[in-house]
Amino acid sequence: MNHIKRGIIAVTAVAVALSTVTFSGPMHIAADSTQEELEDKLDKISEQMEELEAAIEAAEGDIDREREKQEKIDEQITATEEYIRTLTDLIGDYNDQISELEDEISLKEDDITATEQLIAAQELEIADNISIYEGQLRAMYVSGGNDSLASVLLGSSDFFDMLMRMELIKRVADYNNGVIDNLHEILQSYEDNKLELENLISDLELDISEVEQKRTDVELLKADWDSQLADLNDLYEQSETQIELLRQQQQSYEDNKDELDEEAEEIEEEIQRIIREASREEYIGDLEPGTFLWPLPGYYQITSGYGSRWGTTHRGIDISGSGVRGAEITAANSGVVITVNNSCAHDYGKKSSCGCGGGFGNYCIIDHGGGYATLYGHAEEIIVEEGQHVTTGDVIGYVGSTGYSTGPHLHFEVRVDGERKDPESFNLIKY
């Protein structure tokens, strides 16, 4: 049993080992964090993620080893159950043997009872015959007077009568002696038979004692194996519990890693924002006419260019990318907001126009002077007002999918003296 106890003790060791892995929790990004500080945080997050990945891998290894241990325990359980079934069958065989021996003893006891009844009957018969013999002799003695047997003989009328009396006495005596001898032989035979039956019963009772002892030995052995089986089942259940703990710990590591992944993404976005902000600072103020800042910083994928599309002419460019919804739309150059539409509530992808804002949904137009103007369409919301002066890089709204839009993106146009031109033909500064 020691090997089972050692297994039970060893099962709990894994949790102790895993408990040494610590997670400091998510780092919060301060509003005034510098790029260098954020990069330091990224380095620390990277170290933590490496530790978590190692812990996740270690937990997976521990789970695999625990499963292997379970397989061995299960094999032991199967073998033990099979052996217990064999012992149970053997106990059943012994019980059957005992029942058969008890039945045989019962039959022998019935035979003894019958023999005793026969002996009693024979003894009664012997007693009756003896009584008859005694009566015959008494009658003969009475007929001859109070003298001896000689008196009976002398009382004969003649010699022939005396001979007849002597013959009669002899025959009666011989007959009675024969009957008595025969009865004694029968009685002795019955007694011998009874003794033989009693000896057989003694032998059978001895056999029962031997079988009962064997049964007791097997029952004790089975009890020991039942105890081992219970220990194995306990060990298996503890292993299941340990695997569940390992899985919970592993899931905790996975959750922590996901948190770190999210935080790393936020920090990366913040670093990119700082970089863009630094670049934007270079262009704050009025740009030269015909020069424009890229209106959707961080997203540079043009999903639909200027020109023919779906049998019509697309008069601008569509800018999008993963996670673009809600991204900041910035003024491509300084100017005055001359048109704002914020009335479209159909902010979702659609296969046909909802009719809002002439198809642009929520949008605005900025007049940059010198005949130049820019349009920003399909916004979730425009946050500037008509007549408001904006500076290059100012946030003017957020990306949505209002108007005739199949999904979140920014529709951007450049107009020169009212005529829409290909924005890519201008100097679009990406930052």
C-alpha positions, 0 to 999 in steps of 0.5 A: 500500500505504500506505493499508493500512499506515495502516489497520493502525496506526489499528486499535490506537488505540482500545484506547489511548483506552479504557485511560484509563478507570479503575475504583477497584474496589468500596468496602467498607462499614465496619460503623460507617459513618454515614449521611452517609459512606454517602451520600458513597460513593453519590455517588462510585459514581454518578460512577464509574457515569457514567464507566463508562456513558460508556466503555461507550457509547464502546466501542460506538461504537468497535465500530460504527466498526470494523465499518464499517471492516471492511465497507470492507476486505471490499469491497476484498478482494472487488474485489481477489479479482475482479481477481486472478481476472481476472489468473489467467484472463489468465495461463491464456490466455497459457499456452494461446497459448504451448502453441498456438505451441509445437505449431505450431512442432513441426509446422513442425519436423516439416515441415522434417525431412520436407523435409530428407529429401526434399532428401537423396533428391533429391540422391541421385537427382541424384548417381545420374543424374550417375553414369549420364550420366558412364557413358554418355559414358565408354562413348561415349569408350571405343568411339571410342578414346582420341581426342576426340569426333571420333574417335568420329564418324570411327569410323563405318562410313558417313555415316549411322552418323555421323549416328546417333551424333551424334543419339544423343550429342545426345539423351543430352546433352539428356536428362541436361541436362533431368533435371539441370535438373529436379532442380535446380529441385526441389531449389531448391523444397525449399530455398525451402520449408525456408527459408520454414518456418525463417522461420515458426518464427523468427516463431513463436518471436518470438511466443512471446517476446512472449506470455511477456513479457506473461505475465511482466508479468501475473504480476508484477502479480498478485504485487503484487495478491496481496500487497495481498490478503494485507495486506487480510486481515491488516488484517481479522484485526487489526480482528477482534482489535481488536473482540474487545479492545473487547468484552472491555473493554466487558464489563469495564466492564459487570462493574464497573458491575454490581459498583457496582450491587450495592454501591449496593444494599448501601449503600442497604439499609444506609442504610435499615437505619440509618434504621430503626434510628434510628426503632426507637430511638424505640420501644425499650421497652414500647409502650402496649397495642394499639400494635405496631411493624411486624414486617418493616422494609423490607417493607410489601406485604400480599399477603394480608389478614385475612378470607375467603380460599379458602373459609376465614378468613385470621386474620392478614396476609401480608407480602412483597416482592422479596428478602424471603427471609432478611429480619429479623423483629422483635418488634412489642412487648416481651414474653415468648416463650411458644411456639417451633417450629423443626422444619420443614425444608420451606422452599420454596413448596408448594401444600399444607401439610406439616403442620409447626407446624399450618401455620405451619411455624417460628414463635413467639408473644410474650405482651405482657401485658394479654391481647395476643399476636403470632404470627410464622409461616413463618420460615426460622428462629426465633432466640429461645427459650421464656421469653426476654424480648424488647424491641420491635424485637429480631430474633426470626427470618428470613423463610422459606417453611416450613409451608403457604406458597406462597413466602417471606413473614411471616404476622403475627397479633395476638391479644387474649385468645386471639381473633385480630384484624385486625392492620391495625385496630391502630396498626402503626407503620411505620419 
